[in-house]
Amino acid sequence: MSTPHTNGGAHPLDSPVRAALIGPHAHFAERRGRILRYPADVAPWVAIPDAPRAGDWDDAAALVGPGGAVTITAFREPPPDDWEIVFRADGVQLVDTGVETAPFPEAVRLGPADVPEMLALVERTRPGPFLPRTVELGTYLGVRREGVLVAMAGERLHLPGWTEISAVCTDESVRGQGLGTRLVRAVAHEIRQRGETPFLHAAASNTNAVRLYESLGFALRRRTSFLSALVPQPLSSRLPAPGGVREAGPVAVR
């Protein structure tokens, strides 16, 4: 399957959080100046400009608040020296170049009522960030055995023409049964049905997962990095009053 691309200019997957928050996920966007972010209970991601100015970091700090974490994917410049970096890792971005998608009849759609079970599964398996309202970002499919949620996968970042597959996790009790593979194929099928292309991120160190995704038909598009840094305290001497503006529609970005 061929993947959409742009002729000239930046590709939306180069800054996927920003592309999502000024696109299909604009209704989630919180903004201050040139900084965009998801609500703290939806996703941890913050969109920082590729070439941030000092004022951008001040706006990011004010938006998340004193002691809050600014978590960035595809960052190009580190935060100022007085910010404490609490997490930093190399990652890969993989795109669908020929995944054999298929529905998974055993899988059920998960929604807000299933969040306690989803959070419990995430706690057991540690697939990456999943918060109380993450389920609102897109379709989530799960598998239950004897009434217990044991596997799931779903959609996270949604860009024009692209949707990220995320939260792929399988309980240890059912590993080796191919549930994760079938769920990825099923979520990819949903994305393809909309005329969009699936993509995903993984830690570069998670070579087993990367090999699995490549065997399914995903290919490396680019290497990236993930970073989370804490807003320094105190803020009062150098920042304007905290606060952001929730945008109900598309967000205008300078």
Helices and strands as residue ranges (DSSP letters): G 12-14, H 16-21, G 26-28, E 30-32, E 35-37, E 46-47, H 54-64, E 69-73, E 84-96, E 108-110, G 112-114, H 115-125, G 134-137, E 140-145, E 148-159, E 162-170, G 172-174, H 179-193, E 197-203, H 207-216, E 218-230, E 245-246
